[in-house]
Amino acid sequence: MSKQTPPQLVWEDREIRFDVNPSLLKPRKGEQVIDSINSVEDTKGNNGARGSFIVTDLRVIWVCHSNSRINLSVGHKTILSANIRKAKSKLKGSTQAL
């Protein structure tokens, strides 16, 4: 008899997680990166911090360039709507935010 490893629970599409261990931001087995954008500023929680914005088939991820421990993972099933609004950026002044 061989021991089977238990299946990994999928949290990536169902949860919002802040400041997780950077290893949890790597795409899980089967997760596909759709697109990424560099130098995206977080105007809400870390105003002035630039990072990478990554879209996968399960979630959207933002990771700060200067400190990868500052990050955000938003599962697609948690997104109810998306809006573009005016925001004040420390880097660009008045700008638009998603």
C-alpha positions as CSV (number, residue, x, y, z in Angstrom):
1,M,0.0,0.0,0.0
2,S,1.3,3.4,-0.9
3,K,0.5,6.6,0.8
4,Q,-1.1,9.2,-1.3
5,T,-0.5,12.9,-0.7
6,P,-3.6,14.8,0.1
7,P,-4.8,17.1,-2.7
8,Q,-3.8,20.7,-2.3
9,L,-6.7,23.1,-1.6
10,V,-7.2,25.8,-4.1
11,W,-7.4,29.2,-2.3
12,E,-6.0,31.4,-5.1
13,D,-9.3,32.1,-6.8
14,R,-11.4,32.3,-3.6
15,E,-9.5,34.6,-1.3
16,I,-7.9,38.0,-0.9
17,R,-4.6,37.8,0.8
18,F,-2.3,40.7,1.9
19,D,1.5,40.5,2.5
20,V,1.8,36.7,2.1
21,N,5.1,34.9,1.8
22,P,6.4,35.6,-1.8
23,S,6.5,31.8,-2.5
24,L,2.7,31.7,-2.3
25,L,2.6,34.2,-5.2
26,K,4.2,31.9,-7.7
27,P,1.7,30.3,-10.0
28,R,0.5,27.0,-8.7
29,K,0.5,23.9,-10.8
30,G,-1.9,24.5,-13.8
31,E,-2.2,28.3,-13.1
32,Q,-1.5,30.3,-16.2
33,V,-0.1,33.9,-16.3
34,I,-2.2,35.8,-18.8
35,D,-0.5,39.2,-18.7
36,S,1.7,41.4,-16.5
37,I,2.5,45.1,-16.2
38,N,5.6,46.7,-14.6
39,S,5.7,49.9,-12.6
40,V,2.1,49.9,-11.3
41,E,1.6,52.0,-8.3
42,D,-0.6,51.0,-5.4
43,T,-2.4,54.3,-4.7
44,K,-4.6,52.8,-1.9
45,G,-2.6,51.0,0.7
46,N,1.0,51.7,-0.3
47,N,0.8,55.1,-2.0
48,G,4.1,55.8,-3.8
49,A,5.2,52.1,-4.0
50,R,5.8,50.7,-7.5
51,G,5.2,47.1,-8.2
52,S,4.3,44.4,-10.8
53,F,0.7,43.7,-11.6
54,I,0.1,40.1,-12.8
55,V,-3.1,38.6,-14.1
56,T,-3.5,34.8,-14.1
57,D,-6.5,32.6,-14.8
58,L,-7.2,32.4,-11.1
59,R,-6.3,35.8,-9.6
60,V,-4.7,39.2,-9.9
61,I,-1.4,39.8,-8.0
62,W,0.5,43.0,-7.1
63,V,4.0,42.7,-5.8
64,C,6.1,45.7,-4.6
65,H,9.4,46.1,-6.4
66,S,11.4,47.3,-3.4
67,N,10.0,44.6,-0.9
68,S,8.3,41.5,-2.2
69,R,6.8,40.9,1.3
70,I,4.5,43.8,0.4
71,N,2.0,42.2,-1.9
72,L,-1.7,41.5,-2.7
73,S,-3.4,38.5,-4.2
74,V,-7.1,38.9,-5.2
75,G,-9.0,35.8,-6.4
76,H,-11.2,36.2,-9.4
77,K,-14.2,34.8,-7.4
78,T,-13.9,37.6,-4.9
79,I,-14.2,40.4,-7.6
80,L,-17.7,41.7,-7.8
81,S,-17.0,44.8,-10.0
82,A,-14.3,47.0,-11.3
83,N,-14.3,50.8,-11.7
84,I,-11.8,53.4,-12.8
85,R,-11.7,56.5,-10.5
86,K,-9.5,59.5,-10.0
87,A,-6.7,59.1,-7.5
88,K,-3.8,61.1,-6.0
89,S,-0.5,59.5,-6.7
90,K,2.7,60.4,-4.9
91,L,4.6,59.6,-8.1
92,K,2.3,61.1,-10.8
93,G,0.0,63.5,-9.0
94,S,-3.6,63.3,-10.2
95,T,-4.2,60.0,-12.1
96,Q,-6.6,57.2,-12.7
97,A,-6.9,54.1,-10.6
98,L,-8.5,50.7,-11.2
